């Protein structure tokens, strides 16, 4: 094969991207996906759900 392989081209394109603030780019299954990053409130809600689930699972395990 002549020249860089497709993975290398994809990697170089990803590295060269200049995204606006609040966005991120990921390589997923051979494609570059651009999406907004989560806001602080999103992380806060996720952490609260995780903590509540951990308590629920712990209580469930002690009952069995």
DAZI-V607771 format. One record per helix or strand of 2 or more residues. SS is the DSSP state (helix for helix, strand for strand). FROM is the first residue (numbers start at 1). TO is the last residue. If there is no record, write none. Layout:
SS;FROM;TO
SS;FROM;TO
//
This chain:
helix;6;16
strand;23;28
strand;31;36
helix;40;63
//
